[in-house]
Amino acid sequence: MHFRIKSKRDKIRFVPVHPMVLRLIGEYLEAGKHGGGVSRESLDSPLFR
């Protein structure tokens, strides 16, 4: 698992994600009513709205 990050100059980089971080992100998405946790849709959308 990784984050796809787009920089100011449209450069794309990929940053690895630790499995515990992925679990915490899932909890954050559930608590914020972002669609019920980690799913393909939530992984393709911005983390912070």
N, C-alpha and C positions, 0 to 999 in steps of 0.2 A: 504494500500500500504506500502511496506517496501523495503529496500535494503538488498540484500543477500551479505554478505561480507565474503570473504575467507581470513583467516589470514596466517601468515608465516608457521604455523604448521598445515595447512590444516583444522583448526577449522572453522566451519561455524557459523556465527551469523546473526541475523536479526535485522535491525534497522528501526523503524517506520519512515515514511516520511510524513511531513505536506502537505496538499493539495496545498498550495501556492508554496511549493518547487517543487512539481510535475509539476505545471504549468510552473515554471521558467525553469525546465529541458526540458520540451517540446519546449519552445522558444529557448533554447540553441541548441537543436537538429535540429530544423528548420533552425536556422541561420548558423549552421555548415554543412548543407547539409548531415545530418546523416540519411536520409530516410524519411523526412517529418514529424517529430514530434514523439510523443509517440505512439508506436505500440507494439504488442507482440514481434516482432523481435527486435526492439530497446531496449525493456526492458530486453531481454535475453542476450544482448551483453554488452561489457564494455562501461561505460559512457565516459571515456576519452581514446582516442586512441593514 
